[in-house]
């Protein structure tokens, strides 16, 4: 278990807290593994009824740690070659299979998977400082975590296209209006609000809760199928001239030159 993820269980609630605030809680391979293990273990643990994801340091998550992500991808860290590496892909493949409610408490930035994982959560609470962003296309890639179908279903196509393809940041207010956020609460009340809702759910009849959630979400297989389709697109796009230029420019801290990359490719 990495020290950058804290797992605590109390009153039927498993709190998964991101503790990498100095790096804006950007996810590394060990962090993905820790989250996946916590979700897996809860499936057969009757002491856990609900999961709560919480950031730290005024940030939910900046998404993938790019340096770590690239190292794992280039090492062929998963069954998809140079696409989404194993710890990341394992985690997002697990999300639609979780049978117990998931709640997110979002303060500050929620970038990339920090936003797309919210689409799998049953309740999302945010502070006025929350900002949701999905800059996948800016890296020459596509969206993941099944957001190709989940985002239009939740937000409607026009707003989903704006968030994912245009890369427009969504403030807490816009996210609330779009149905991505249940309520906007003051920062000092965020954790309290999320945990209160989690404890309310944990106190309900367990079998009825899980059955009701399953019926609302319906068949998870169609989401899993889209996750696999998105992963295949990653495998192709990660080796494209535009993606190579985007990642190189990011690491060199300069604007990408996609026109030049297309010509050289």
C-alpha positions as CSV (number, residue, x, y, z in Angstrom):
1,X,0.0,0.0,0.0
2,X,1.5,3.3,-1.0
3,X,1.6,6.2,1.5
4,X,0.1,8.5,-1.1
5,X,-3.3,6.8,-0.7
6,X,-4.9,6.6,2.8
7,X,-7.6,3.9,3.3
8,X,-9.8,4.1,6.4
9,X,-13.0,2.3,7.3
10,X,-15.5,3.5,9.9
11,X,-19.2,3.2,10.3
12,X,-19.6,1.1,7.1
13,X,-17.7,3.8,5.0
14,X,-14.4,3.2,3.2
15,X,-12.6,6.6,2.7
16,X,-10.0,6.6,0.0
17,X,-8.0,9.8,0.4
18,X,-5.4,11.1,-2.0
19,X,-2.3,12.3,-0.1
20,X,0.0,13.6,-2.9
21,X,-1.0,17.2,-2.6
22,X,2.5,18.5,-3.5
23,X,1.9,16.9,-7.0
24,X,-1.7,17.9,-7.1
25,X,-2.7,14.4,-6.2
26,X,-1.7,13.2,-9.7
27,X,-2.1,9.4,-9.8
28,X,0.9,7.0,-10.1
29,X,0.9,3.3,-10.7
30,X,1.1,2.4,-7.0
31,X,-1.8,4.8,-6.2
32,X,-3.9,3.1,-8.9
33,X,-3.0,-0.3,-7.4
34,X,-3.9,0.8,-3.9
35,X,-7.3,2.1,-5.1
36,X,-8.0,-1.0,-7.0
37,X,-7.1,-3.2,-4.1
38,X,-9.4,-1.2,-1.8
39,X,-12.3,-1.5,-4.1
40,X,-11.8,-5.2,-4.7
41,X,-11.4,-6.0,-1.0
42,X,-14.7,-4.2,-0.2
43,X,-16.7,-6.4,-2.5
44,X,-16.4,-9.3,-0.1
45,X,-16.2,-7.2,3.1
46,X,-19.6,-6.8,4.8
47,X,-18.2,-4.1,7.0
48,X,-18.0,-1.7,4.0
49,X,-21.2,-0.4,2.4
50,X,-20.0,2.8,0.7
51,X,-16.8,4.3,-0.8
52,X,-15.8,7.9,-0.5
53,X,-13.0,9.5,-2.6
54,X,-11.4,12.6,-1.2
55,X,-8.4,14.7,-2.3
56,X,-6.2,16.8,-0.1
57,X,-4.4,20.2,-0.2
58,X,-7.3,21.9,-2.0
59,X,-7.1,19.6,-5.0
60,X,-9.1,16.5,-5.9
61,X,-6.7,15.0,-8.5
62,X,-4.7,16.3,-11.5
63,X,-5.3,13.0,-13.2
64,X,-2.4,10.9,-14.4
65,X,1.2,11.8,-13.3
66,X,2.4,12.3,-16.9
67,X,6.0,11.2,-16.2
68,X,4.9,8.1,-14.4
69,X,2.2,7.3,-17.0
70,X,4.8,7.6,-19.9
71,X,7.3,5.4,-18.1
72,X,4.7,2.7,-17.6
73,X,3.3,3.0,-21.1
74,X,6.8,2.8,-22.8
75,X,7.6,-0.2,-20.7
76,X,4.6,-1.9,-22.0
77,X,3.1,-2.0,-18.5
78,X,-0.1,-3.8,-19.6
79,X,-1.8,-6.0,-22.0
80,X,-2.4,-3.1,-24.3
81,X,1.2,-2.5,-25.3
82,X,1.9,1.2,-25.4
83,X,-1.7,2.2,-24.7
84,X,-3.1,2.8,-21.2
85,X,-0.7,1.0,-18.8
86,X,-1.9,-1.7,-16.6
87,X,-2.5,0.0,-13.2
88,X,-4.5,2.8,-14.8
89,X,-6.5,0.5,-17.1
90,X,-7.1,-2.0,-14.3
91,X,-8.6,0.8,-12.1
92,X,-10.9,2.2,-14.7
93,X,-12.0,-1.2,-15.8
94,X,-12.9,-1.9,-12.2
95,X,-15.1,1.2,-11.8
96,X,-18.3,-0.1,-13.6
97,X,-18.0,-3.4,-11.8
98,X,-18.1,-1.9,-8.3
99,X,-21.4,-3.0,-6.6
100,X,-21.4,-0.6,-3.7
101,X,-22.1,3.2,-3.9
102,X,-19.3,5.5,-4.5
103,X,-19.2,9.2,-3.4
104,X,-16.7,11.9,-4.4
105,X,-15.8,15.0,-2.5
106,X,-14.2,17.4,-5.0
107,X,-12.3,20.5,-4.1
108,X,-10.1,22.4,-6.6
109,X,-8.8,20.7,-9.7
110,X,-10.3,17.5,-11.1
111,X,-8.4,16.8,-14.3
112,X,-8.5,13.8,-16.7
113,X,-9.4,10.7,-14.8
114,X,-10.0,13.0,-11.9
115,X,-13.1,14.0,-13.8
116,X,-14.1,10.9,-15.7
117,X,-14.1,8.8,-12.5
118,X,-16.8,11.1,-11.2
119,X,-19.1,9.7,-13.9
120,X,-19.0,6.4,-12.1
121,X,-19.8,7.9,-8.7
122,X,-23.4,7.9,-7.3
123,X,-23.0,11.2,-5.5
124,X,-20.6,14.1,-6.1
125,X,-20.2,17.0,-3.8
126,X,-18.0,20.0,-4.8
127,X,-16.7,23.2,-3.4
128,X,-17.1,26.5,-5.3
129,X,-13.4,26.2,-6.2
130,X,-13.9,22.9,-8.0
131,X,-12.8,22.9,-11.7
132,X,-13.4,19.9,-13.9
133,X,-11.2,19.5,-17.0
134,X,-10.6,16.7,-19.6
135,X,-7.6,17.7,-21.7
136,X,-7.2,14.4,-23.5
137,X,-7.3,15.8,-27.0
138,X,-4.6,18.3,-26.1
139,X,-2.3,15.3,-25.6
140,X,-3.3,13.8,-28.9
141,X,-5.4,11.1,-27.1
142,X,-9.1,10.4,-26.4
143,X,-11.2,10.2,-23.3
144,X,-11.3,7.1,-21.1
145,X,-13.1,5.4,-18.3
146,X,-16.2,4.9,-20.5
147,X,-16.8,8.6,-20.6
148,X,-17.6,8.4,-24.3
149,X,-21.0,7.1,-23.3
150,X,-21.3,8.2,-19.7
151,X,-20.7,11.9,-20.3
152,X,-23.4,12.3,-23.1
153,X,-25.8,10.2,-21.0
154,X,-25.3,12.4,-18.0
155,X,-24.8,15.9,-19.6
156,X,-26.3,15.6,-23.0
157,X,-24.1,15.6,-26.2
158,X,-23.5,19.3,-26.6
159,X,-22.0,19.8,-23.1
160,X,-20.2,16.5,-23.2
161,X,-18.5,17.5,-26.5
162,X,-17.6,20.9,-24.9
163,X,-16.0,19.2,-21.9
164,X,-14.2,16.4,-23.7
165,X,-13.4,17.7,-27.2
166,X,-13.2,21.4,-26.8
167,X,-11.6,20.9,-23.4
168,X,-13.6,23.6,-21.8
169,X,-13.1,23.7,-18.0
170,X,-16.4,23.3,-16.1
171,X,-16.7,25.3,-12.9
172,X,-18.6,23.9,-9.9
173,X,-21.7,25.8,-11.0
174,X,-21.6,24.5,-14.6
175,X,-20.9,21.0,-13.4
176,X,-23.9,21.2,-11.1
177,X,-26.1,22.5,-13.8
178,X,-24.9,19.7,-16.1
179,X,-25.8,17.0,-13.6
180,X,-22.2,16.1,-12.8
181,X,-22.4,17.5,-9.2
182,X,-25.2,16.9,-6.7
183,X,-24.5,20.0,-4.5
184,X,-22.0,22.8,-4.1
185,X,-20.9,23.2,-0.4
186,X,-18.3,25.3,1.4
187,X,-14.8,23.9,1.6
188,X,-15.0,23.5,5.3
189,X,-18.2,21.4,5.0
190,X,-17.2,19.3,2.0
191,X,-15.9,16.2,3.8
192,X,-18.6,16.4,6.5
193,X,-21.3,16.5,3.8
194,X,-19.9,13.5,1.8
195,X,-19.4,11.4,5.0
196,X,-22.9,12.3,6.2
197,X,-24.4,11.0,3.0
198,X,-22.2,7.9,3.1
199,X,-23.3,7.1,6.6
200,X,-26.9,7.5,5.6
201,X,-26.5,5.0,2.8
202,X,-24.5,2.6,5.0
203,X,-27.4,2.6,7.5
204,X,-29.9,1.4,4.9
205,X,-30.8,-2.2,4.2
206,X,-27.7,-3.5,2.4
207,X,-29.3,-5.9,-0.1
208,X,-32.0,-3.4,-1.0
209,X,-29.4,-0.6,-1.4
210,X,-27.1,-2.6,-3.7
211,X,-30.1,-3.9,-5.7
212,X,-31.6,-0.5,-6.2
213,X,-28.2,0.9,-7.3
214,X,-27.8,-2.0,-9.8
215,X,-31.2,-1.4,-11.3
216,X,-30.5,2.3,-11.7
217,X,-27.2,1.8,-13.3
218,X,-28.5,-1.2,-15.4
219,X,-26.0,-3.4,-17.3
220,X,-22.4,-2.4,-16.7
221,X,-21.2,-4.5,-19.7
222,X,-21.9,-1.7,-22.2
223,X,-19.7,0.7,-20.2
224,X,-16.9,-2.0,-19.9
225,X,-17.1,-2.5,-23.7
226,X,-16.6,1.2,-24.3
227,X,-13.7,1.3,-21.9
228,X,-12.0,-1.4,-24.0
229,X,-12.8,0.4,-27.2
230,X,-11.3,3.6,-25.8
231,X,-8.2,1.6,-24.7
232,X,-7.7,0.3,-28.2
233,X,-7.8,3.9,-29.5
234,X,-5.1,4.8,-27.0
235,X,-2.9,2.0,-28.3
236,X,-3.0,3.5,-31.8
237,X,-2.9,7.2,-30.8
238,X,-0.1,6.9,-28.2
239,X,2.4,6.3,-31.1
240,X,1.0,9.1,-33.4
241,X,3.2,12.0,-34.2
242,X,0.8,14.4,-32.6
243,X,0.7,12.5,-29.3
244,X,4.5,12.2,-29.3
245,X,4.8,16.0,-29.8
246,X,2.2,16.7,-27.1
247,X,4.0,14.7,-24.5
248,X,7.4,16.0,-25.5
249,X,6.1,19.5,-25.3
250,X,4.6,18.9,-21.9
251,X,7.8,17.5,-20.5
252,X,9.8,20.4,-22.1
253,X,7.3,22.9,-20.8
254,X,6.6,24.5,-24.2
255,X,3.6,24.8,-26.5
256,X,3.2,21.8,-28.9
257,X,3.6,22.3,-32.6
258,X,1.1,19.9,-34.0
259,X,1.4,21.2,-37.6
260,X,5.1,20.4,-37.6
261,X,4.5,17.0,-36.0
262,X,2.0,16.1,-38.7
263,X,4.4,17.0,-41.5
264,X,7.3,15.0,-39.9
265,X,5.0,12.1,-39.2
